[in-house]
């Protein structure tokens, strides 16, 4: 469990880092995305990651990456993929890694395609939604109903849509 004063860390550390950057020129990354897997249960037309065949990192390797990112200065971590909810190493699941990361970072986010149940562990969740049903079917396959069902079932307090605007969906955005 996190220390009770940990929630104050951003309010103390952020101004310190700003001074370090502006006065001393010492710049460190604040936010990082970590593609924990390239595996995906979809074959989206715009995405190259599901085509990559690299093996997933082990639980030990993922914790080492999380620690390296923290040591480099990252305080906002976003887990992504492929579909990050597919990652596991034996009995270690993404939820275990998220809890490990939440003990270190100010915030841990997750980007998912929304076809699997949305977990409670991340501080924030983005579901990639590319448009209405027909557009989604064109881009990602016939998953729109499953996405909407998982979004409706989720009780996550910080659940957002991650939308990439393209020529395929631009007309669906209200003026």
N, C-alpha and C positions, 0 to 999 in steps of 0.2 A: 504494500500500500504506500502511496505517496505521502511525503511529509506534509503536514497541514499548511506550512508556509510556502510550499512549492507554488501555489497559485499566485503568489506575489512576485515570483521570479521575473516574469515579463516586464513588470513595472519598474523593477530595479535594474535588470540586465539590459533592457532595450536602450534606455538613455545612456548607459555606460558604453554600449557598443556604438551608439551614434557619435559620442564624443571621440572614441577611439578612431572611428573612420574619418570624421571631419578634421580633428586636430592632429592626429598622429598618422593618418593615412593607412591605418591598419584595417583592412577590409576582410570580413569573413562571411561566408554564405549564411543566410538566415533561414531559407526555405530550400528543401530538396525533395524531389520525387524519387522514389525507389521502385523500379520495375522488378518486382520480386519474382515474376514468372513471365514467360512469353506464351505459356499454354493458355488456350482460350476455348470456350465452348461455342464460339461464334466464328464466322468467316467474313467479317465486314469488308466491303469492297475497298475502303480507304486505308485499311490497317495492315502493315507489314509484319506485325509482331507474332501473330499466330503461325506464320510461315517459318519462323526461326526454330531451330531444333535443339538449342542449347538445353542441357539438363537444368532442372531447378536447383538453386543453392540449398545446402543442408540447413538445418536449424542453427547449427553452430556458425555456419558462414553468414546467415542472415543476421544473427545477433552481433557478429563481428562488424558487418557493414553498418548496422544501426549505431554501434559504438564509435566507429570511425567517423560517421556523419556528425554525431554529437561532438566528438573531439575536434572536428574541423570548424565547429561553431554553429552548425545547423540547429535550429530550435523548433522549426515547423516541418514535420515529416508527412509526406503524402505517399501512401502505398498504392501502387498501380501495376498494370500488367499490359498484356494479356488480360486475363481475368484473375485478379489477385486472390479471390476467394477459392480458387482451385489449388493454391499452393498448400503443401503440407510436407512434412518430413516425418515419416512414421506416425506416431501419435501426436506430434506437434503440429498444430493448425495455425492459420493466420491469426485467429483470436489470441492465441498464446503470444505471438510476436507483437501484436498490437498492445497487449498489456505490458510486455517488456518495454516497448518503446514509450508508452505513456508514463512510465516511471522516470523517463529522462527528458522528454521533449515538452515544450509548452503545449503543443497540440499535435495530434496524430489524425490524419485524414485518410480517406479511402475513396478511390475512384473505381466504380464497378459498372458492369453493363446492366445490372438490375434483374438478371434472369435467375439469380439465386436469392434466397432470403437475405435481407439486409441486416447485418449484425449491429449490435448495440455498442460494441467496444470502442469504435473510433469516436473522436470528438466531433467530427464532421464527415458526412458522406455525400459524394457526388455520384449521381446515376447518369450515365451517358444516354441521352435521349436525342435522337436526330430529327424528329419530326412527328407528324401524325402517323396513323397506322400504315398507310400505303407507302409513305416515304421510308419509314422504319423498315418495312418489309424489303424495299428496294436496297437499302444500305446494309442492314444487319440480318435480315431474314424475318420470318413470322414470329416475332418475339414481343410485339407491342403489348398484347393482352397480359403476358406473364410479367413484363416490367410494371405495368399499371397495377396488377394484383400485388406484387411485392412492395411497391411504393405505398399502396393503400394499407397493407398489413403492418407496415413498419410504424413504430412509435418513436423513431429516432427524432430528437428535438432539432437537429441541424441536418436536414436532408434537402439537398438541392439538385437541380437538373444541370448537367454539364452538356451544353449544346454547342456544336461546331456548325456555324452557318456556312452553307455551301450553295451552289446553284441548284442542288436537289431539293433543298428545304427553304430557301429564302422566301418563297412566295407564301409559305405558311405562317410567317411571322407577321403579327398585326402591325399596321403602320403607326 
